[in-house]
């Protein structure tokens, strides 16, 4: 994606909101996969508990995790 190339060039992290389309809301597990994006963060919620519980979370990329681990 064009926007992702610009963000990578400027060393800006990318967040993909998967609250509505995550966990099979599109043809893939996450909508970012459908759009061929590789975000640094995935925000997840609704389908995490099938909408029964108010729960959410964030999945982080390995490079971000390594930064915080150091």
PyMOL CGO cylinders between C-alpha atoms (Angstrom):
from pymol import cmd
from pymol.cgo import CYLINDER

trace = [
    CYLINDER, 0.00, 0.00, 0.00, 1.12, 3.53, -0.76, 0.3, 1, 1, 1, 1, 1, 1,
    CYLINDER, 1.12, 3.53, -0.76, 0.40, 4.93, 2.69, 0.3, 1, 1, 1, 1, 1, 1,
    CYLINDER, 0.40, 4.93, 2.69, 2.41, 2.17, 4.34, 0.3, 1, 1, 1, 1, 1, 1,
    CYLINDER, 2.41, 2.17, 4.34, 5.42, 2.94, 2.14, 0.3, 1, 1, 1, 1, 1, 1,
    CYLINDER, 5.42, 2.94, 2.14, 5.25, 6.60, 3.19, 0.3, 1, 1, 1, 1, 1, 1,
    CYLINDER, 5.25, 6.60, 3.19, 4.99, 5.66, 6.87, 0.3, 1, 1, 1, 1, 1, 1,
    CYLINDER, 4.99, 5.66, 6.87, 7.93, 3.25, 6.65, 0.3, 1, 1, 1, 1, 1, 1,
    CYLINDER, 7.93, 3.25, 6.65, 10.06, 5.86, 4.88, 0.3, 1, 1, 1, 1, 1, 1,
    CYLINDER, 10.06, 5.86, 4.88, 9.38, 8.35, 7.68, 0.3, 1, 1, 1, 1, 1, 1,
    CYLINDER, 9.38, 8.35, 7.68, 9.81, 5.66, 10.37, 0.3, 1, 1, 1, 1, 1, 1,
    CYLINDER, 9.81, 5.66, 10.37, 6.23, 6.11, 11.60, 0.3, 1, 1, 1, 1, 1, 1,
    CYLINDER, 6.23, 6.11, 11.60, 4.43, 3.15, 13.17, 0.3, 1, 1, 1, 1, 1, 1,
    CYLINDER, 4.43, 3.15, 13.17, 1.13, 1.99, 11.68, 0.3, 1, 1, 1, 1, 1, 1,
    CYLINDER, 1.13, 1.99, 11.68, -2.03, 0.98, 13.58, 0.3, 1, 1, 1, 1, 1, 1,
    CYLINDER, -2.03, 0.98, 13.58, -4.76, -1.13, 11.99, 0.3, 1, 1, 1, 1, 1, 1,
    CYLINDER, -4.76, -1.13, 11.99, -8.14, -1.02, 13.72, 0.3, 1, 1, 1, 1, 1, 1,
    CYLINDER, -8.14, -1.02, 13.72, -9.56, -4.54, 13.53, 0.3, 1, 1, 1, 1, 1, 1,
    CYLINDER, -9.56, -4.54, 13.53, -12.41, -3.94, 16.00, 0.3, 1, 1, 1, 1, 1, 1,
    CYLINDER, -12.41, -3.94, 16.00, -15.18, -4.50, 13.44, 0.3, 1, 1, 1, 1, 1, 1,
    CYLINDER, -15.18, -4.50, 13.44, -13.46, -6.43, 10.62, 0.3, 1, 1, 1, 1, 1, 1,
    CYLINDER, -13.46, -6.43, 10.62, -11.04, -8.57, 12.63, 0.3, 1, 1, 1, 1, 1, 1,
    CYLINDER, -11.04, -8.57, 12.63, -11.37, -12.31, 13.21, 0.3, 1, 1, 1, 1, 1, 1,
    CYLINDER, -11.37, -12.31, 13.21, -12.96, -13.18, 9.90, 0.3, 1, 1, 1, 1, 1, 1,
    CYLINDER, -12.96, -13.18, 9.90, -14.93, -10.02, 9.14, 0.3, 1, 1, 1, 1, 1, 1,
    CYLINDER, -14.93, -10.02, 9.14, -13.36, -10.11, 5.69, 0.3, 1, 1, 1, 1, 1, 1,
    CYLINDER, -13.36, -10.11, 5.69, -12.16, -13.09, 3.65, 0.3, 1, 1, 1, 1, 1, 1,
    CYLINDER, -12.16, -13.09, 3.65, -9.04, -13.36, 5.85, 0.3, 1, 1, 1, 1, 1, 1,
    CYLINDER, -9.04, -13.36, 5.85, -8.57, -13.43, 9.60, 0.3, 1, 1, 1, 1, 1, 1,
    CYLINDER, -8.57, -13.43, 9.60, -7.82, -9.69, 9.64, 0.3, 1, 1, 1, 1, 1, 1,
    CYLINDER, -7.82, -9.69, 9.64, -8.76, -6.93, 7.21, 0.3, 1, 1, 1, 1, 1, 1,
    CYLINDER, -8.76, -6.93, 7.21, -5.14, -5.77, 7.06, 0.3, 1, 1, 1, 1, 1, 1,
    CYLINDER, -5.14, -5.77, 7.06, -4.29, -9.12, 5.44, 0.3, 1, 1, 1, 1, 1, 1,
    CYLINDER, -4.29, -9.12, 5.44, -7.02, -8.56, 2.86, 0.3, 1, 1, 1, 1, 1, 1,
    CYLINDER, -7.02, -8.56, 2.86, -5.52, -5.15, 2.07, 0.3, 1, 1, 1, 1, 1, 1,
    CYLINDER, -5.52, -5.15, 2.07, -1.95, -6.59, 2.04, 0.3, 1, 1, 1, 1, 1, 1,
    CYLINDER, -1.95, -6.59, 2.04, -0.84, -4.35, 4.92, 0.3, 1, 1, 1, 1, 1, 1,
    CYLINDER, -0.84, -4.35, 4.92, 1.66, -5.17, 7.64, 0.3, 1, 1, 1, 1, 1, 1,
    CYLINDER, 1.66, -5.17, 7.64, 0.79, -2.88, 10.57, 0.3, 1, 1, 1, 1, 1, 1,
    CYLINDER, 0.79, -2.88, 10.57, 2.86, -2.51, 13.71, 0.3, 1, 1, 1, 1, 1, 1,
    CYLINDER, 2.86, -2.51, 13.71, -0.23, -2.63, 15.94, 0.3, 1, 1, 1, 1, 1, 1,
    CYLINDER, -0.23, -2.63, 15.94, -3.62, -4.34, 15.58, 0.3, 1, 1, 1, 1, 1, 1,
    CYLINDER, -3.62, -4.34, 15.58, -6.43, -3.12, 17.82, 0.3, 1, 1, 1, 1, 1, 1,
    CYLINDER, -6.43, -3.12, 17.82, -8.92, -5.91, 18.52, 0.3, 1, 1, 1, 1, 1, 1,
    CYLINDER, -8.92, -5.91, 18.52, -12.20, -6.05, 20.42, 0.3, 1, 1, 1, 1, 1, 1,
    CYLINDER, -12.20, -6.05, 20.42, -15.81, -6.98, 19.55, 0.3, 1, 1, 1, 1, 1, 1,
    CYLINDER, -15.81, -6.98, 19.55, -15.27, -10.36, 17.93, 0.3, 1, 1, 1, 1, 1, 1,
    CYLINDER, -15.27, -10.36, 17.93, -12.72, -11.28, 20.57, 0.3, 1, 1, 1, 1, 1, 1,
    CYLINDER, -12.72, -11.28, 20.57, -15.65, -12.29, 22.79, 0.3, 1, 1, 1, 1, 1, 1,
    CYLINDER, -15.65, -12.29, 22.79, -18.35, -12.48, 20.09, 0.3, 1, 1, 1, 1, 1, 1,
    CYLINDER, -18.35, -12.48, 20.09, -19.71, -9.24, 21.53, 0.3, 1, 1, 1, 1, 1, 1,
    CYLINDER, -19.71, -9.24, 21.53, -20.68, -10.85, 24.85, 0.3, 1, 1, 1, 1, 1, 1,
    CYLINDER, -20.68, -10.85, 24.85, -18.07, -9.06, 26.97, 0.3, 1, 1, 1, 1, 1, 1,
    CYLINDER, -18.07, -9.06, 26.97, -16.58, -5.56, 26.81, 0.3, 1, 1, 1, 1, 1, 1,
    CYLINDER, -16.58, -5.56, 26.81, -13.05, -6.72, 26.09, 0.3, 1, 1, 1, 1, 1, 1,
    CYLINDER, -13.05, -6.72, 26.09, -10.31, -5.39, 23.86, 0.3, 1, 1, 1, 1, 1, 1,
    CYLINDER, -10.31, -5.39, 23.86, -6.62, -5.62, 23.23, 0.3, 1, 1, 1, 1, 1, 1,
    CYLINDER, -6.62, -5.62, 23.23, -3.69, -4.70, 21.04, 0.3, 1, 1, 1, 1, 1, 1,
    CYLINDER, -3.69, -4.70, 21.04, -1.44, -7.08, 19.12, 0.3, 1, 1, 1, 1, 1, 1,
    CYLINDER, -1.44, -7.08, 19.12, 2.05, -5.66, 18.59, 0.3, 1, 1, 1, 1, 1, 1,
    CYLINDER, 2.05, -5.66, 18.59, 4.69, -6.53, 16.01, 0.3, 1, 1, 1, 1, 1, 1,
    CYLINDER, 4.69, -6.53, 16.01, 7.94, -8.24, 16.96, 0.3, 1, 1, 1, 1, 1, 1,
    CYLINDER, 7.94, -8.24, 16.96, 10.04, -5.14, 16.23, 0.3, 1, 1, 1, 1, 1, 1,
    CYLINDER, 10.04, -5.14, 16.23, 7.93, -3.07, 18.63, 0.3, 1, 1, 1, 1, 1, 1,
    CYLINDER, 7.93, -3.07, 18.63, 8.08, -5.79, 21.27, 0.3, 1, 1, 1, 1, 1, 1,
    CYLINDER, 8.08, -5.79, 21.27, 11.89, -5.99, 20.98, 0.3, 1, 1, 1, 1, 1, 1,
    CYLINDER, 11.89, -5.99, 20.98, 12.13, -2.21, 21.45, 0.3, 1, 1, 1, 1, 1, 1,
    CYLINDER, 12.13, -2.21, 21.45, 10.16, -2.34, 24.71, 0.3, 1, 1, 1, 1, 1, 1,
    CYLINDER, 10.16, -2.34, 24.71, 11.95, -5.49, 25.89, 0.3, 1, 1, 1, 1, 1, 1,
    CYLINDER, 11.95, -5.49, 25.89, 15.30, -3.69, 25.70, 0.3, 1, 1, 1, 1, 1, 1,
]
cmd.load_cgo(trace, "trace")
